Amino acid sequence: MIPLSIAGTGEKKSIKKIAGNTEVKRHLENLGFVSGTDVAVVTVLGGNVIVNVKGSRVAISKEMAQKIYT
């Protein structure tokens, strides 16, 4: 498993695990990041990671992306 923050641009990955406290996990789940979901890194801009998840583009901080394991 690797954190989403180091996945290559354009790579499709499946989420295996979400780390962090309950509040962080809930926030990421509300954005669509749940185990088994496919995600793809679109780009990394200024410390933010833009990803496609469930048909939407979502920008998250690099710190949040480090809590998503693929």
Secondary structure as GFF3:
##gff-version 3
##sequence-region A 1 70
A	DSSP	three_ten_helix	4	6	.	.	.	ID=ss1
A	DSSP	beta_strand	12	14	.	.	.	ID=ss2
A	DSSP	beta_strand	17	18	.	.	.	ID=ss3
A	DSSP	alpha_helix	22	30	.	.	.	ID=ss4
A	DSSP	beta_strand	38	45	.	.	.	ID=ss5
A	DSSP	beta_strand	48	53	.	.	.	ID=ss6
A	DSSP	beta_strand	56	61	.	.	.	ID=ss7
A	DSSP	alpha_helix	62	65	.	.	.	ID=ss8
A	DSSP	beta_strand	68	69	.	.	.	ID=ss9
###
